[in-house]
Amino acid sequence: MDIKPLILIVEDDKPICKFIKVSLEAQGYKCIETSSGNTAVSLVFSMNPEIIILDLGLPDMDGVEIIEKIRDRTKAKIIVVSARERERDKVEALDSGADDYLTKPFSVSELLARIRVGLRNFNKNNNTQGNPVSSFELRDLKIDFDKRRVSVLGEIIHLTPIEYKLLELMSKYPGKVLTHKFIINKVWGGYCESETKSLRVFMASIRRKIEKDPAQPEYIITEIGVGYRLVDE
């Protein structure tokens, strides 16, 4: 018997909460919900959900504070669903540990797609824990971590050391939006805002090498003002 994934919905707008719950249960997901930030934190630790759908504007606690309280203590994928559209809010939530960010209003199909990505990555992380992955494949793109080799359609792609580090980093978080700050910290060892321009240059160079049409990328998607996301199928 298959165990249905458990999704925690943290939303204080009752019509939206009901809409999300009904939509997800129709797809076979098991849902629990709360409008309280403090209760949400307790439910994360007691119920251990696989996915957390989180509104930021809660009456008792800001959603970013919730992320900070739970991020290091749960493997659940956190999908922020918020009316806050400012890039600053998105960056703050993602840098705090959210895995994805949807702006209201949103479509059910889009939310379901983000949940599927989250569940795939949740299961992938659990299955590979303690077992280092030697390669990564996405469509025609392949990364051999042992040989530090990248190929597209079997043809070796020559990347600079920084370009390889960037692509390797993104391959570890497929489907997740990585902020400029996160990427720069991981690749350069510390964040400096001036490095954002360098990051754009390197990403453009990677796209020229791995994309059929760099202007219409299939692999690396720009999240304007926020960062980059490697697609996940």
Salt bridges, closest charged atoms under 4 A:
GLU11 OE1 - LYS104 NZ 2.85
GLU25 OE2 - LYS21 NZ 2.84
ASP55 OD1 - LYS104 NZ 3.66
ASP62 OD1 - ARG84 NH2 2.79
ASP89 OD2 - ARG86 NE 2.92
ASP99 OD2 - ARG71 NH1 3.05
ASP99 OD1 - LYS176 NZ 3.63
ASP100 OD1 - ARG114 NH1 2.67
GLU110 OE2 - ARG114 NH2 3.06
GLU163 OE1 - LYS209 NZ 2.75
GLU218 OE1 - ARG139 NH1 3.90
GLU223 OE2 - ARG229 NE 2.94
ASP232 OD2 - ARG120 NH2 3.05
GLU233 OE2 - ARG139 NE 2.30
